[in-house]
Amino acid sequence: MIAAGAEDLVGSLASRPGRSAAESLSAEVLPLADACRFLERDAARLLAPRRLGRRGRPAWLFGVDAEVRRDPFGVVLVVAPSNYPLLLPGVQAIQALVAGNAVLVKPAPGCSAPMERLGGLLAGAGLPDRLFQVLGEASDAVADALDAGIDKLVLTGSAATGRVVGEAAARHLVPSTMELSGNDAVFVLPGAEPTAVARALAFGLRFNGSATCIAPRRVFVPREAAPALEEAVRQAVAASPPVPVALPLRRRLAALVRAAAAEGARPLGPPPDEQTPGMTPLVVADARPEMALLQEELFAPILSLVPVTDVEDALAGAARSPYALGASIFGPEAQARALALRVDAGTVTVNDLIAPTADPRLPFGGRHASGWGVTRGAEGLLEMTRVKSISVNRGRLRPHFDPPGDGDEALLLAALELFHGGLAGRAGALPRLAAALRQRRGR
């Protein structure tokens, strides 16, 4: 149904100014269909009860069967962003439904149409009434839903919004998953080809009008390679068209760029002004990690080039930012893979940007000020459930029901040595265990 109604879904995304139909299809519609196919294929297996069997069961629990089950929360509230108003809340809502929950969606202002269209598709696919409801766009809809009673909250938004909504959820003791802001790092290793890296960075600045939480913002490049990359990036972004940027953000960006320039950075173009609503990509060379420009979430086409001495210097610089949503690494694969293990971020791509994260098998989430928990993938599906463990004693003995008595300490010490001690201890534990059991049976 998503495939058949793709043009209608694209039409519902008209609130994304300056985005072509092709970009809406690639950024939101196709990944949503991929996510549904993943759930169709794998959800039953992932959500099935897991019976533990005998392997690994403590010997003293013989006769006890155990299983772990995944129960739905009940009602899940999805608080949606404006930058991907179909894909992000759509995947989260469908995962919650597949896990057995009812779903409320609070769209971002001006973004109800994609969720209304998705609701129509769900109803047409057979979803019972009232299991998927679209709330009003006003911010008080979240507070009203919390007051009315929900069981789980999933939010995609800024760190500031996450703090406010997270505090409200905590007052109601409602668990949450928060996908929050990013200021993503890019690591350029020795051996990376400057033209290829610049092409990737230009794509990251251009895609979705640079309103992507994992768009590149801070590029750590070896000092000796910085001039070549600077020139390659300058050429790569030269033909990029302007994208709409709201006036308050343009003002904030202009102030941040002026402050960075006063501290020694070199803007490779004029900062945004108040008269021009569109903004072309702005590259700031010779930036430093401690600059305010590199500390804030910025949904605009701006990129800072940070010369570093080596990988250790780059990792230390990246850690100066409070955000740890995603990161990208460019360079020889072996070295890039090794660095990926050390990068503090929820998502890392190697020799690519943004696109691989649309793989429906992958979880997506951040660390630190970029939030907690994950959405999408198997892990995102399981986050829409709560765990229940069930143990069934099928045996006849319940010695733990008896009052404590003489010999119990010796029995437990002998059992501990037998089950977990070394070879020498185990040999001595057997006669002690037998004696302790005889003493207990004689009580």
N, C-alpha and C positions, 0 to 999 in steps of 0.2 A: 504493500500500500504506500509506503514511503517512496518507492521507485515510481509507482504510477502517478503519485501526486507531487512529484518533485517540483514542478513549476509553481504549483500553489504554495508550497513551502518556501520557495525562493521569494515569491511575491509577499509572503508574510514577513520577510526580513527587510522590508523597505526602510525600516528605522535605522539601518546601518548605512549612513550616507557615504557615497563615493565607492561603495563596494560593488563589483560587477557580479552578474549572475553566475559566472564561472567560479568566482572566488567563493560565493555563498555555497555553491554545490560542493566545492572541494573542502571548504572550511567547516561546514556544518551538516549538510544533508547526507553526503556519502559517509562520513564518519559515524553519523547516527545510525544509518542502515547497517554499517559494519558492526556496531555495538549490539544491535538487535540480533544479528546473525550469531555473534559470539554467545549471547545469552541463550538463544534457541538451541545451540549446539552443546553448551557446557553447563548451563545453570543447574539442571537436574542433578548432575553428578556432584557439583560443588556444594549444593544445599542438602544432599542426601545425608541421613544419619551415619555417623562413623562409628562402627563397632570396633572395640579395641582388641579383642581376642586375648589369648593367654600370653603372648610374647611381651615381655617387659612388666608383666603384672607381678607385684611383690608376692613372694611365696606364701606369706602369712595371710594373703587375701584369696587363697584358693577357694574356688566355688563361687566367686563374685564375678559376674559379668558386668561390663561397663560399656556405655556408648555416649557419644557427644552429639547433640542435636542443635540445629539452627532454627530458632523461632523468630518470627517477625516481631518488630517493635510494636506495631499497631498503626499509628498515624505518623507519617514522616512529613515534615515541612521542608520544602526545597526553596531557598531564597536565591533567586537567579540574578546573574549579572547582565549588563547591557552589551558587552563586547561580543559574546557568543550566545545570543538569547534563545537559540534553539538547541544547539548541541549540548552545552554544559548542563542546563536543567533537564533537558530531554533524556540524556543518558542516566542522570541521577534518578529521575522519576521512574523510568522504566526498570532500572535495577531494583528500586524500592518495591515496585509492584510485583516484579518477578519473585522477590523474596517474601511476598505475602502481605505487604503493607498497603494501607490506603495512603494517598499522596495529596498534599496541598502544595501548590506552587504559587509563590509570590513573585511575579515578574518585576523586572526593573521598569522604571517609568518609561512609557512609550513602547514597551516590548511585550504587551499581552498577546499580540496577534500570533506569534509562533506557537505559544503554549495553547492558545485556543484551537489552532489548527491541529496540533498534536493530540489534544483531547478528542477532537472529532475523529481522528484516525484510530485512536484507542477504542472509542465507542464502536466504530465500524468494525473493528477487529474482534468485538465481543466482550470488551471489559464491562463488567456490571456497573450500573449507575452509581455515582457518588464515590467511587474509589479513586477518581482523579478529578480534582477541583482546582480551578484557577481563581486565586484571590485578587483583591484589588491591588493597584500599584503603589498606593500610599505606604509610607514606611510604618505607620501604626498598624498595618495588617499583621506584621510579625508579632508585635506585642499582644494584639488581640488573639492571635492563634495560640500564643504561649499561655495567656490567661484562660482560654477555653480548654486547653489541655491537649498537648501533643506528646509524642513519645520519643522523637528523634528530630534533630535539626541539622540540615546540610546547607551551608552557605558558601557561595563563591562571591568574593568582593574584596574591598580594600582592607588593609589591616585596621584602619580606624573603625570601619563598620564592624569588623570581626570583634573588636574589643567591646563595642556597645552591645551587639547581639549576644556575644558570648557571656557577658555579665548577666544579661537578662535571662538567658537559658540556665545559667548556674543558679540563679535565684529560684528557679522552678525545678532544679535538679534534673534538667533535661540534657541528655548526652548530645554531643554535637561533633560534626566533621566540618572543618573550616579550611577552605582553599582560598588563601589570601594573597596579598601583593607579592610582586617580584621586582627585582632589579638585577636581571640575570647576568652572570659572568660568562665570558668566553675566554678560553685559554688557547693561545697560539704557541705551539711548540716549535723548536728548531726543526727545520725540514718541511714545515708547512708552506704551501705554495701561495704567495700573497694574493694573486689574482683570484684563485679559487676561494680563499677566505673572504676576500672583499665581495665577491659575488654572493656568497652566503649571507654576509652581513647586510648587504643591500636588500636582499629578499626579506630578512627579518625586520628591517625598518619599514619596508613597504607593505608587508602582508597584513591584511585587515586594518589598514591605516595605522599600523604600529600599535594598535590597541590590543596587544596580546601580552598576557602576564609573563610569558617566557620569551618575549622578544629580547634580543641582545641589547645590553646597555653598557656593560663594562668589559672592555677587551684588554686582557693582559698579554702583552707581546714582548718578546726579548728585545732589550734595548737596541741591539745591533740590527734587528729586523724591523724596528718601528718606522723608519723613514719610508721603506719600500711599501709596507702595509698602508701607511698614511696616504701615499700617493695612489695606491690601488683603490682604496676605499673612496677617496675623493672622486676618482673617475667613475667608479661604479654607481655612486649615488647622484651623479651630476644630472642624469636625465630623469630622476624620479619625480613624479608629479607631486604637487602639494596635497596634503590631507587635512581635513577639518580638525582643528584643535580648539577647544572651548577657551574663551577669553581668560577666565581665571587661571587656567593651566598655562596659557601663553605668558601671562604676567609672571607666574611663579618661575617658569623656565627662564625667562629673560633675566630675572634676578639671580637665579642660580648660575647662569652662564657668566654674568658680569662678576659675580663673586669668585668663580673659578678662574676667570681671566686675571683678576686682581691677585690671585695666589699663584700665578705663573702658567696657567693653562693657555692653550692657543685655540680659540674657536676658528674653524676653517670656513666661516661664513657669518653673516649677521644673526643675532638672536631674534626670536620671533617678536613681532610688534603688535600693537593693539589694533591697528587699522586693517591688517590682512588676516582674515579668518583661517586661511590655509597655511600650512607649514611644510616646507621641504626639509628633507633630512639634514640635520646639523651634526657635524663631527667636531668633537673637542679633543685636540691632541695634547700630549704632555700633561694629562690629568694625573691626579694622585688619589689613592684610595680614601684618604680622610676628607676629601672635599665634599661639601654638602650635596653637590650634583650627583655624587655616586652613592648617596645614602638614602635617597628618596625613591618612592614608586612614581614612575613617570610613564603615562600612557600617551607618548608622543614620539615622533621619529628623531630621537637624539641618541648619540653614541659617544662614549668617552674612550679614548685610547690611552692605556696606562703602560708606559715602558717599565719593565722589570728586569732584575738581574738574572733570575733563574726561576725554576718551578717553585722552590720554597718561598721566594719573594712573592710570586704570584698567589700562592695559596694563602699566605699571610695577608696580602692585600684584599683578596676576596672575602676573607673572614671579617674584615672591618665593616661590611654591610650587615644590617640586621636581617636581611632577607636571604632565604636559601630555598627558592622554589625550583629553579632549573639551572643547568649549566651546559655549555657546549665546549668540546675540545677539538682542535684541528691540529693534525700532524701525523707522523708515522703511527700505524695502528698499535703496535706493541707498546710504545711509550704512552700513547693516548689511553689505552685500556688500563695501564698501570696507574695513571693519574686519575682516571675515573673512579677508582676504588678509594681514593683519598679525598675527593671533592665532597664538601659538605653541602649536599643539595638533594632534593627529593627525586629529581629526574636529571639524567645526564645523557646527552647525545654526543656521539663521536663522528667527526667529519660530516656533520649535518646540523640543521637547525629546525626546530619546531615540528616539522612534518612527522618524524618517527613517533612522536608522542601520541599520534592519532591511532596507533595500533590498539585495537579494543582489548587485547590481552594484557596490556600494561596498566598497572595502577598509576594514579597521578595524585601527588600531594606534596606539600612543602614542609619545611622545618623552620623553627624559630619564629620570626615575625611573619613568615609565609604560611603559617597555619599548622594544623595537625590532622591526622587521619588521611585517608585516601578515598578517591572516587575512581570509578572505572576498573576494568579488569576483574579478576577473581577476588582480589582483596577488597575492591570497592563494593562488589556484590555482597561479600560477607559482612561488610560494615553496616549493611542494611538489616542485619540480624543480631540477635543476642544469643549467647551460648547457654545451653542447658546440658548438664551432665546427669546421667541416670545410672545408678548402680543397683544391681539385683543380686542378692545373695541366694544362691540356689542350693547351698549346702545346709547341713543340719547343725553344725557347731557354731556357737556364739560365745566363745570364752571371754570376750571383752565385756559381756554383760555381767559377769561375776564380779563381786566386790574384790578389791585388791587384797592379796594375802602374802604370807611368807613364801619365799621362793620365786615370786614374780620378777624381782630385780635380777636374780641370777639367770632366770629364763630369758629375759630380754637381752641381757648382756651377752649370753651365749648365742642367741639368735643373731644379734648384731654382728658378732665376730664371724659367725658361720656365713652369713650372707654377704658381708662387706669387708671382712678382714683379709689379710694376706694368707699365703698357703700355710705357713707355720701356725698362724692363729686359727685357721679353719680346722686343722687336724686336732688341736686341743679343744676346740669348741664342741665337737660332736659328743664326747663323753659328758661334758658339763651340761649340754642341752638335754641329753637323755636323763641325767640325774635330776635336773630341774623339772622335767616333765613328770617323772615318777613322783617327786615331792608334791607337785601340784595335783596330780590325780589322787594322791593320798589324803588331801585335805578334807 
